[in-house]
Amino acid sequence: MTPFNADEVDRLPAGVLAYIGDAVYELYVRESLVRDGRRDLEELHREATMRVNAKAQARTLAELDTFLSPDELEVARRARNVHTGRGSRSMAVLDYRHSTGFEAVIGYLYLLGRMERLREVLEKALAVAGAHPGGPSS
């Protein structure tokens, strides 16, 4: 895929960046679980959803705060302030907004073709999500 130029990405709504980032992160998580040797579909699904849910992504964004660059933090901030809906009724509004911010950063890096930086952020994010899968009650 040919990367977008910076002006094109800057003109995209933050919700669109999150839309792309959601897909990229989901695929990265699924691939990493398979690489780790998991083969049971029920286990794969359970482990993936523990890492890609809004609460886990919101916590991941908070833990990446000092790791992200100023432009990445600005993308996250823009996306957190977008009113794209609320998600499910059981989901906290702040978790939903922060997870949108996290996804937007992933989408931003992907669309710009910053694959090395994307890999760094994804690896760090998965380490955070893997350390605390599913939230405090897990």
MOMORA-V361340 format. One line per field, one symbol per residue. burial: b if it has 24 or more other C-alpha atoms within 12 Angstrom, else e. A space follows every 50 residues. Layout:
# MOMORA-V361340
burial: ???
This chain:
# MOMORA-V361340
burial: eeeeeeeebeebbbbbbbbbbbebbbebbbeebeeeeeeeeeebeebbbb bbbbbbbbbbbbebbeebeeebbebbbbbbebeeeeeeeeeeebbbbbbb bbbbbbbbbbbbeeeeebeebbebbbebbbebbbeeee
